[in-house]
Amino acid sequence: MRRKHSIAWLVLVIFMGAIMGSALGKIIALIVPEGVVQEFFLRSISFGFTPVTFDLSLLEFTFGLSFQLNVIGVLGILLAAYILRWYT
């Protein structure tokens, strides 16, 4: 019997895979000596929304969202997706 997961669960698993993979990539980059390999692990792609500020005189809200993803982060996403597929 195959269970269906909600979209929120899938997004959470992929998001956690990206976070764990990116953290692992930064740790590996600290261990590896300087050079091409370290540069490869530290290279990342940034994407998101620029901060937007709403000033209501009494309150001021600032909203923004930015993601930074490296190579190991992508591998973490793929691993999380594979584990989720295997687990279900």
Summary of the structure (lengths in Angstrom):
residues: 88
radius of gyration: 17.7
end to end distance: 9.0
largest distance: 56.1
contacts: 209
relative contact order: 0.24
helix: 56%
strand: 26%
